[in-house]
Amino acid sequence: MIIGAAVCECIIYDAHSLKEKRAVLQRILTRLKQKFNVSVSEVDYQDVWQRTKIAIAAVTSSRISTEQELQNALKFIDSFPEIERTITEMDWL
């Protein structure tokens, strides 16, 4: 069993309030959970309008499968024009 985690910082340029930021973020997090076999959460910058840190965790039987699932989830985040992924770190257990 391999546990993988990707933590990425993101910028939401068009958010002018926490309410706007949370609307964008909620839509992305919900779709990630529906589309991929991952757990997702905002883990930092909850009180900052245009910045967020998202953690994505996946558990599979092999490192290759875990890495594919995380990479697909990160590509999915990149497909949203309203959010830009900046720093991304991957960890393995």
N, C-alpha and C positions, 0 to 999 in steps of 0.2 A: 504494500500500500504506500502510495506517495501522496504527500500533501504539498500543494504549491500555492503560493500567495503572490499576487501582484499588487503593489501599492503604487498608485499614480496620482500625481498632482495635476490639477486641471484648472484652466481659466475659462470663465463664462463671461465673455465680453459684453453681451447685451443685457446683463442683469443689473438693474438699477435699485434693487431692494432685495432683502432676504426672501420675500415672498416670490419674486420672479426667479431667483436662483433655485429655490426649493421646487418650484414648478418644473423647471428644466431637469433638475437632478432627479426628481421623483419619477419622471417619465423614462429617463435613461435607466435608472436602477431597476424599475419594474420590468422593462423590456429585457434587460440582461438576465434577470431571474427567470423569466418566461422562456427565453430562447436558449439559454445555456445551462449546463448542470453545475452552477456555481452559487456561492453565497457572496453577497455584495453589501457594502455599507459605506456611508460617509464616515471617516474616522478622524478628520481634523478640519479646521477652518469653518466650523458650523456657523459662526457669527460674522463671517466675512462675505460680502456681497458677491464678489467676482472670482473667488478662489475656493477650491475644494480639494480634498484628498480622499480618494476612493480606494478601498481595499477589496480585492476579489480573491476568493479562496476556492480551490477545487481539490477533490480527492478522487483518485482513480487507482487502478492496479499497476500502472506503469508511469514512469517519468515522461515518456513521449506523449502519452494520452493526456496527462495533466498539463504539459506544456502546450499542446495543441489547443486544449480547451481555454487556457488562459490567453493565448495569442489570439484566438478567435474572438474572445470577449473584448480584448483591447482594440482589435480592428473594428469591432462593432461600435465602441465608444468613439473611435476616430471617424466613423461615418456620420456622426451628428455635426452639422455645421455650426451649431451654437456653442460647442464646447471644444477646447483645444487641450490635448494631453501634453504635458511637458515632461517632468521627471518621472521615470517609471523604474521601480526596483522589483526584482523577483527573488523570492526566498523559497527554499525547499526543506521539508522535514521528512 
